[in-house]
Amino acid sequence: MSIRELRQFSEIMRVLGYPRLLSVENFRQPNFALVADLLYWLILRYEPLVKIPDDIDTEAQRIQFLTSAAAVMSTKARIQCVLLELNQRDCLLSNFDLLLLFTNFSSI
């Protein structure tokens, strides 16, 4: 992702009311905890009563979190999610690459 797109994403999250400050520097290194927090916040903003596991300590828990998030977005928002690349990249996706797996998520 370009710096322009990262700035735009940070601005969108600020406008939506995301409680943490985001900068381009947050996306320089892979940070699954930040991505999981972003996804969890976006999902709760879209569907406040949904329950998804928020433990992401192990790889199995991370995969469970992502598949649960994908299932919620698929059923509630009819957004197609692509999670097949997780095994190929050993869960070392960059922050924005992981967010891009949730296609059309900005329509929230």
C-alpha positions in Angstrom: 0.0 0.0 0.0 1.1 3.5 -0.7 1.6 6.1 2.0 -1.3 8.0 0.5 -3.6 5.1 0.9 -2.4 4.5 4.5 -3.0 8.1 5.3 -6.5 7.9 3.8 -7.2 4.7 5.8 -6.1 6.4 9.0 -8.3 9.4 8.2 -11.3 7.2 7.5 -10.8 5.4 10.8 -10.5 8.8 12.6 -13.8 10.0 11.0 -15.5 6.8 11.9 -14.5 7.4 15.6 -11.8 4.8 16.1 -10.5 5.6 19.6 -6.8 5.1 19.0 -4.6 7.4 16.9 -3.3 5.7 13.7 -0.3 6.9 11.8 1.6 5.5 8.8 4.2 4.3 11.2 1.8 1.8 12.7 1.8 0.0 9.4 5.5 -0.2 8.8 5.9 -3.5 10.7 3.5 -6.4 10.8 1.3 -5.9 13.9 -1.5 -8.5 14.1 -2.8 -7.1 17.4 -3.5 -3.7 15.8 -5.2 -5.3 12.8 -7.3 -7.5 15.0 -8.3 -4.5 17.1 -9.3 -2.6 13.9 -11.3 -5.5 12.6 -13.0 -6.2 15.9 -13.9 -2.5 16.3 -15.3 -2.3 12.8 -17.3 -5.4 13.2 -18.7 -4.2 16.5 -19.5 -0.9 14.9 -21.4 -2.6 12.2 -23.1 -5.3 14.3 -22.9 -4.4 18.1 -24.5 -7.6 19.4 -22.2 -10.0 17.6 -19.9 -12.3 19.5 -16.5 -13.2 18.1 -13.5 -14.5 20.0 -11.0 -11.8 20.8 -8.1 -14.0 21.9 -5.2 -13.8 19.4 -2.3 -15.1 21.4 -1.6 -18.2 19.3 -1.7 -18.9 15.6 -4.8 -21.1 16.0 -6.6 -18.4 18.0 -5.7 -15.8 15.3 -7.1 -18.1 12.6 -10.2 -18.6 14.6 -10.6 -14.9 15.1 -10.2 -14.2 11.3 -12.6 -17.0 10.3 -15.2 -15.8 12.8 -14.8 -12.2 11.6 -15.1 -13.4 8.0 -18.2 -15.4 8.8 -19.9 -12.4 10.5 -19.1 -10.1 7.6 -20.3 -12.7 5.1 -23.6 -13.3 6.9 -24.4 -9.8 8.3 -23.0 -7.5 5.6 -22.7 -9.9 2.6 -19.1 -9.0 2.2 -16.9 -11.7 0.6 -13.7 -12.4 2.6 -10.7 -14.2 1.3 -8.7 -15.9 4.0 -6.9 -18.7 2.1 -3.6 -16.8 2.0 -3.1 -17.2 5.8 -1.5 -20.6 5.5 0.8 -19.5 2.7 2.1 -16.5 4.7 2.3 -18.2 8.1 0.2 -15.4 9.6 2.9 -12.8 8.9 0.7 -10.6 6.8 1.4 -6.9 6.9 -1.3 -4.9 8.6 -2.9 -3.4 5.5 -2.6 -6.6 3.5 -4.7 -8.3 6.2 -7.3 -5.5 6.1 -7.4 -5.8 2.3 -8.4 -9.5 2.6 -11.7 -8.1 3.8 -12.8 -6.7 0.5 -15.2 -3.8 0.4 -14.9 -3.3 4.1 -15.0 0.5 3.7 -18.6 0.3 2.7 -19.5 0.1 6.4 
